[in-house]
Amino acid sequence: MLIRTACPADFPRIRDLDLGPGMTTERDTVYAVFFRLFPELCLVAEEAETEGEDGTLLGFALGALSSDHQESYLHDLWVAPEHRGHGVGHALMDHYLAVSRELGASRVSLVTKGAARYYEEKFGFVRAKPSDDPYVPELERHRGFCILIRRLAWDGGLPGTQ
């Protein structure tokens, strides 16, 4: 498996993967905006390509960085259903966290509706409190969305919670 920065040619493949069950598909322009503004935080996971063919797209991650570079926002982390359970999500998340840390972020946040437990158990995210983010009460009232945060370690080791 190869994790690399996405390129514009990947957008149709990302969109096609994003068409999976349960996903609200973004317009191609959204992928382009993420890539144009935050190319380092637009990642794809793919099987090694064979000669003359693109590798199979296994998953992707799209994110953004705050203007002060203190916070990285993970907009999407998606793995094709047939490739789940094989470490693709972990590889994408590990790479995303490492790049976020390299860019100066001290934390990563995300908004989710139904996957909070997954991010908490698998990746060490915690639910944000109003003192962490002023939008927490508003999102919690709005159909069960929540904000999750993961603080990034700066000791050169693996990212983790503080």
Backbone as CSV, one residue per row, in Angstrom:
resi,resn,N_x,N_y,N_z,CA_x,CA_y,CA_z,C_x,C_y,C_z
1,MET,0.853,-1.169,0.000,0.000,0.000,0.000,0.900,1.232,0.000
2,LEU,0.471,2.211,-0.767,1.182,3.479,-0.891,0.265,4.596,-0.412
3,ILE,0.765,5.458,0.482,0.044,6.666,0.884,0.798,7.823,0.239
4,ARG,0.073,8.652,-0.504,0.720,9.781,-1.173,-0.227,10.968,-1.206
5,THR,0.348,12.115,-1.530,-0.454,13.322,-1.701,-1.303,13.157,-2.955
6,ALA,-2.561,13.547,-2.857,-3.471,13.465,-4.002,-3.063,14.474,-5.063
7,CYS,-3.488,14.219,-6.278,-3.286,15.155,-7.382,-4.640,15.336,-8.083
8,PRO,-4.783,16.377,-8.901,-6.080,16.603,-9.558,-6.617,15.391,-10.315
9,ALA,-5.750,14.578,-10.867,-6.212,13.387,-11.593,-6.894,12.381,-10.667
10,ASP,-6.662,12.504,-9.370,-7.294,11.595,-8.406,-8.737,11.977,-8.082
11,PHE,-9.136,13.225,-8.364,-10.461,13.686,-7.956,-11.591,12.802,-8.466
12,PRO,-11.608,12.408,-9.739,-12.703,11.526,-10.180,-12.718,10.194,-9.425
13,ARG,-11.536,9.656,-9.127,-11.475,8.390,-8.384,-11.943,8.591,-6.939
14,ILE,-11.567,9.724,-6.339,-12.029,10.023,-4.984,-13.542,10.184,-4.982
15,ARG,-14.062,10.906,-5.960,-15.515,11.114,-6.056,-16.225,9.777,-6.216
16,ASP,-15.705,8.907,-7.071,-16.351,7.611,-7.290,-16.339,6.774,-6.013
17,LEU,-15.254,6.838,-5.262,-15.184,6.117,-3.998,-16.137,6.752,-2.990
18,ASP,-16.239,8.068,-3.030,-17.097,8.829,-2.130,-18.577,8.573,-2.407
19,LEU,-18.904,7.988,-3.550,-20.294,7.682,-3.894,-20.825,6.472,-3.133
20,GLY,-19.970,5.896,-2.292,-20.367,4.704,-1.566,-21.561,4.931,-0.664
21,PRO,-22.158,3.840,-0.205,-23.346,3.930,0.656,-23.073,4.757,1.903
22,GLY,-24.038,5.579,2.256,-23.950,6.354,3.477,-23.134,7.625,3.390
23,MET,-22.596,7.938,2.230,-21.777,9.139,2.107,-22.523,10.204,1.329
24,THR,-22.362,11.425,1.775,-22.846,12.571,1.022,-21.709,12.986,0.117
25,THR,-21.888,12.857,-1.156,-20.817,13.121,-2.100,-20.581,14.612,-2.264
26,GLU,-19.326,14.970,-2.237,-18.929,16.356,-2.468,-18.892,16.612,-3.969
27,ARG,-19.008,17.858,-4.340,-18.800,18.213,-5.735,-17.304,18.191,-6.011
28,ASP,-16.914,17.957,-7.248,-15.498,17.929,-7.607,-14.786,19.205,-7.194
29,THR,-15.491,20.326,-7.221,-14.857,21.594,-6.860,-14.399,21.598,-5.405
30,VAL,-15.086,20.865,-4.521,-14.672,20.809,-3.123,-13.320,20.117,-3.015
31,TYR,-13.145,19.018,-3.743,-11.851,18.337,-3.731,-10.760,19.268,-4.250
32,ALA,-11.076,20.011,-5.298,-10.108,20.934,-5.892,-9.722,22.038,-4.911
33,VAL,-10.688,22.536,-4.151,-10.390,23.588,-3.174,-9.454,23.054,-2.094
34,PHE,-9.741,21.884,-1.548,-8.852,21.300,-0.544,-7.450,21.138,-1.119
35,PHE,-7.359,20.603,-2.332,-6.048,20.380,-2.936,-5.316,21.690,-3.190
36,ARG,-6.017,22.680,-3.668,-5.375,23.958,-3.979,-4.867,24.646,-2.706
37,LEU,-5.655,24.615,-1.639,-5.292,25.332,-0.422,-4.432,24.510,0.539
38,PHE,-4.652,23.202,0.583,-3.974,22.347,1.564,-3.494,21.044,0.930
39,PRO,-2.649,21.109,-0.091,-2.274,19.887,-0.811,-1.626,18.823,0.070
40,GLU,-0.881,19.243,1.095,-0.207,18.269,1.954,-1.195,17.427,2.755
41,LEU,-2.405,17.951,2.956,-3.405,17.262,3.757,-4.469,16.560,2.916
42,CYS,-4.167,16.367,1.644,-5.038,15.606,0.735,-4.288,14.336,0.367
43,LEU,-4.696,13.236,0.938,-3.960,11.986,0.824,-4.804,10.907,0.167
44,VAL,-4.143,10.035,-0.564,-4.789,8.842,-1.088,-3.981,7.621,-0.676
45,ALA,-4.681,6.529,-0.472,-4.060,5.229,-0.239,-4.414,4.375,-1.440
46,GLU,-3.405,3.780,-2.021,-3.668,2.924,-3.171,-2.742,1.727,-3.167
47,GLU,-3.197,0.684,-3.855,-2.327,-0.462,-4.068,-1.278,-0.041,-5.062
48,ALA,-0.137,-0.670,-5.000,0.918,-0.340,-5.951,0.393,-0.544,-7.364
49,GLU,0.712,0.415,-8.205,0.207,0.332,-9.571,0.990,-0.699,-10.380
50,THR,0.312,-1.263,-11.351,0.981,-2.146,-12.287,1.346,-1.313,-13.501
51,GLU,2.263,-1.800,-14.273,2.747,-1.019,-15.412,1.605,-0.596,-16.328
52,GLY,1.505,0.713,-16.555,0.502,1.258,-17.462,-0.865,1.479,-16.852
53,GLU,-1.032,1.158,-15.570,-2.341,1.335,-14.933,-2.185,2.024,-13.587
54,ASP,-3.210,2.802,-13.208,-3.227,3.390,-11.880,-3.431,2.282,-10.856
55,GLY,-2.911,2.497,-9.647,-3.176,1.562,-8.580,-4.619,1.685,-8.129
56,THR,-5.141,0.641,-7.535,-6.506,0.664,-7.021,-6.588,1.627,-5.850
57,LEU,-7.541,2.546,-5.895,-7.739,3.500,-4.806,-8.400,2.773,-3.640
58,LEU,-7.714,2.760,-2.496,-8.213,2.072,-1.312,-8.965,3.016,-0.381
59,GLY,-8.536,4.285,-0.362,-9.149,5.259,0.523,-8.514,6.619,0.338
60,PHE,-9.041,7.594,1.074,-8.506,8.952,0.982,-8.768,9.700,2.277
61,ALA,-8.022,10.779,2.470,-8.227,11.711,3.579,-8.088,13.114,3.016
62,LEU,-8.974,13.998,3.438,-8.921,15.400,3.025,-8.994,16.263,4.276
63,GLY,-8.127,17.264,4.340,-8.139,18.121,5.503,-7.695,19.529,5.210
64,ALA,-7.723,20.341,6.240,-7.370,21.754,6.133,-6.593,22.156,7.376
65,LEU,-5.942,23.299,7.288,-5.151,23.822,8.381,-5.673,25.207,8.748
66,SER,-5.769,25.484,10.038,-6.226,26.806,10.470,-5.209,27.864,10.053
67,SER,-5.651,29.100,10.008,-4.774,30.175,9.538,-3.546,30.348,10.430
68,ASP,-3.650,29.989,11.713,-2.481,30.090,12.592,-1.686,28.785,12.654
69,HIS,-2.090,27.804,11.880,-1.443,26.490,11.762,-1.491,25.668,13.048
70,GLN,-2.280,26.092,14.027,-2.354,25.373,15.293,-3.296,24.177,15.243
71,GLU,-4.268,24.205,14.314,-5.256,23.134,14.258,-5.409,22.617,12.837
72,SER,-5.423,21.320,12.742,-5.694,20.650,11.480,-7.113,20.101,11.573
73,TYR,-7.892,20.284,10.513,-9.275,19.810,10.496,-9.386,18.685,9.476
74,LEU,-9.735,17.505,9.931,-9.931,16.351,9.050,-11.363,16.388,8.530
75,HIS,-11.510,16.689,7.261,-12.833,16.797,6.651,-13.394,15.428,6.283
76,ASP,-12.576,14.587,5.716,-12.999,13.254,5.268,-11.891,12.248,5.493
77,LEU,-12.254,11.078,5.991,-11.402,9.896,5.994,-12.310,8.772,5.525
78,TRP,-12.001,8.184,4.398,-12.897,7.193,3.805,-12.082,6.047,3.242
79,VAL,-12.508,4.838,3.554,-11.877,3.634,3.026,-12.948,2.838,2.302
80,ALA,-12.611,2.361,1.111,-13.549,1.542,0.341,-13.987,0.353,1.197
81,PRO,-15.286,0.059,1.212,-15.794,-1.016,2.076,-15.034,-2.337,1.934
82,GLU,-14.664,-2.693,0.729,-13.984,-3.975,0.526,-12.542,-3.988,1.033
83,HIS,-12.025,-2.826,1.433,-10.643,-2.743,1.937,-10.585,-2.399,3.417
84,ARG,-11.734,-2.341,4.075,-11.755,-2.054,5.500,-11.269,-3.255,6.296
85,GLY,-10.680,-2.964,7.443,-10.186,-4.037,8.298,-8.803,-4.521,7.927
86,HIS,-8.139,-3.814,7.015,-6.801,-4.221,6.565,-5.748,-3.154,6.854
87,GLY,-6.071,-2.187,7.707,-5.092,-1.184,8.106,-5.025,0.055,7.236
88,VAL,-5.904,0.162,6.239,-5.878,1.325,5.342,-6.230,2.596,6.114
89,GLY,-7.291,2.558,6.897,-7.695,3.724,7.677,-6.618,4.147,8.656
90,HIS,-5.995,3.181,9.313,-4.920,3.506,10.247,-3.730,4.128,9.529
91,ALA,-3.377,3.588,8.375,-2.249,4.142,7.616,-2.546,5.573,7.178
92,LEU,-3.760,5.816,6.683,-4.134,7.174,6.287,-4.121,8.116,7.496
93,MET,-4.700,7.686,8.615,-4.743,8.539,9.797,-3.342,8.809,10.326
94,ASP,-2.499,7.793,10.405,-1.129,7.995,10.886,-0.401,9.020,10.020
95,HIS,-0.554,8.891,8.718,0.097,9.828,7.799,-0.484,11.227,7.963
96,TYR,-1.795,11.313,8.073,-2.456,12.606,8.242,-1.984,13.293,9.530
97,LEU,-1.919,12.548,10.628,-1.468,13.114,11.902,-0.014,13.574,11.812
98,ALA,0.826,12.778,11.178,2.242,13.140,11.046,2.416,14.412,10.218
99,VAL,1.699,14.507,9.105,1.797,15.711,8.266,1.261,16.921,9.027
100,SER,0.166,16.752,9.733,-0.397,17.855,10.520,0.623,18.366,11.531
101,ARG,1.288,17.433,12.210,2.300,17.811,13.183,3.460,18.540,12.497
102,GLU,3.901,18.030,11.360,4.995,18.674,10.614,4.630,20.092,10.187
103,LEU,3.362,20.327,9.915,2.901,21.655,9.499,2.706,22.603,10.679
104,GLY,2.905,22.098,11.895,2.830,22.944,13.075,1.578,22.811,13.904
105,ALA,0.667,21.933,13.524,-0.584,21.783,14.277,-0.316,21.114,15.620
106,SER,-1.005,21.588,16.637,-0.903,20.970,17.956,-2.113,20.081,18.246
107,ARG,-3.122,20.151,17.352,-4.267,19.265,17.505,-4.946,19.065,16.156
108,VAL,-5.681,17.968,16.086,-6.499,17.649,14.912,-7.932,17.558,15.402
109,SER,-8.848,18.147,14.643,-10.266,18.053,14.994,-11.047,17.516,13.810
110,LEU,-12.218,17.021,14.117,-13.127,16.550,13.075,-14.546,16.652,13.593
111,VAL,-15.485,16.668,12.683,-16.904,16.673,13.027,-17.481,15.370,12.494
112,THR,-18.253,14.684,13.324,-18.857,13.428,12.895,-20.257,13.300,13.484
113,LYS,-21.029,12.489,12.853,-22.378,12.216,13.355,-22.437,10.815,13.948
114,GLY,-22.038,9.838,13.194,-22.200,8.468,13.650,-20.921,7.708,13.923
115,ALA,-19.770,8.330,13.757,-18.519,7.588,13.875,-17.669,8.022,15.068
116,ALA,-18.255,8.740,16.015,-17.469,9.237,17.149,-16.772,8.099,17.890
117,ARG,-17.500,7.063,18.160,-16.926,5.936,18.906,-15.748,5.326,18.164
118,TYR,-15.853,5.208,16.857,-14.761,4.671,16.032,-13.492,5.506,16.212
119,TYR,-13.617,6.831,16.063,-12.448,7.702,16.185,-11.899,7.719,17.606
120,GLU,-12.763,7.585,18.584,-12.316,7.557,19.979,-11.545,6.270,20.267
121,GLU,-12.107,5.138,19.877,-11.493,3.846,20.195,-10.272,3.531,19.341
122,LYS,-10.334,3.843,18.069,-9.247,3.467,17.156,-8.103,4.468,17.112
123,PHE,-8.412,5.759,17.325,-7.396,6.784,17.078,-7.154,7.724,18.251
124,GLY,-7.812,7.519,19.370,-7.560,8.319,20.548,-8.149,9.716,20.559
125,PHE,-9.148,9.960,19.726,-9.830,11.254,19.763,-10.720,11.316,20.997
126,VAL,-10.987,12.529,21.474,-11.901,12.744,22.597,-12.929,13.785,22.182
127,ARG,-14.096,13.718,22.804,-15.145,14.688,22.495,-14.742,16.063,23.018
128,ALA,-14.900,17.042,22.169,-14.578,18.414,22.554,-15.621,18.945,23.521
129,LYS,-15.177,19.808,24.397,-16.059,20.499,25.337,-16.220,21.937,24.834
130,PRO,-17.223,22.636,25.314,-17.383,24.036,24.901,-16.130,24.883,25.145
131,SER,-15.336,24.533,26.156,-14.100,25.280,26.403,-13.049,25.010,25.321
132,ASP,-13.184,23.878,24.607,-12.270,23.548,23.506,-12.695,24.222,22.210
133,ASP,-14.005,24.323,22.012,-14.523,24.829,20.742,-15.908,25.434,20.986
134,PRO,-16.104,26.704,20.633,-17.388,27.357,20.908,-18.570,26.773,20.132
135,TYR,-18.323,25.975,19.100,-19.414,25.422,18.299,-19.954,24.104,18.841
136,VAL,-19.344,23.573,19.895,-19.776,22.284,20.442,-21.265,22.268,20.777
137,PRO,-21.787,23.198,21.573,-23.227,23.129,21.913,-24.128,23.195,20.685
138,GLU,-23.787,24.032,19.744,-24.610,24.164,18.532,-24.632,22.870,17.738
139,LEU,-23.477,22.243,17.544,-23.433,20.998,16.784,-24.139,19.861,17.506
140,GLU,-24.000,19.783,18.811,-24.657,18.719,19.566,-26.176,18.826,19.469
141,ARG,-26.686,20.050,19.387,-28.135,20.237,19.235,-28.599,19.922,17.826
142,HIS,-27.700,19.954,16.880,-28.052,19.787,15.470,-27.870,18.335,15.040
143,ARG,-28.872,17.532,15.261,-28.930,16.158,14.767,-27.787,15.251,15.229
144,GLY,-27.249,15.492,16.397,-26.283,14.558,16.965,-24.856,14.662,16.477
145,PHE,-24.504,15.721,15.789,-23.120,15.887,15.378,-22.267,16.190,16.609
146,CYS,-20.998,15.822,16.553,-20.093,16.193,17.635,-18.714,16.504,17.058
147,ILE,-17.969,17.273,17.836,-16.603,17.619,17.470,-15.674,16.742,18.292
148,LEU,-14.703,16.145,17.621,-13.694,15.340,18.297,-12.340,16.009,18.118
149,ILE,-11.480,15.835,19.109,-10.154,16.445,19.092,-9.112,15.401,19.458
150,ARG,-7.983,15.501,18.812,-6.819,14.703,19.208,-5.629,15.645,19.289
151,ARG,-5.046,15.714,20.455,-3.852,16.538,20.635,-2.651,15.777,20.089
152,LEU,-1.712,16.506,19.526,-0.545,15.890,18.917,0.660,16.023,19.830
153,ALA,1.367,14.931,20.036,2.584,14.935,20.846,3.713,15.558,20.044
154,TRP,4.571,16.247,20.717,5.694,16.924,20.052,7.037,16.344,20.446
155,ASP,7.044,15.170,21.052,8.296,14.608,21.560,9.010,13.750,20.516
156,GLY,8.567,13.789,19.287,9.194,12.982,18.242,8.640,11.578,18.173
157,GLY,7.805,11.195,19.142,7.210,9.865,19.137,5.905,9.876,18.362
158,LEU,5.118,8.875,18.593,3.828,8.772,17.925,2.885,9.840,18.443
159,PRO,2.010,10.362,17.574,1.037,11.329,18.060,0.118,10.678,19.073
160,GLY,-0.333,11.468,20.040,-1.237,10.922,21.038,-1.989,12.011,21.747
161,THR,-2.764,11.631,22.699,-3.518,12.612,23.467,-2.631,13.123,24.591
162,GLN,-2.925,14.325,25.035,-2.166,14.907,26.145,-3.064,15.070,27.343
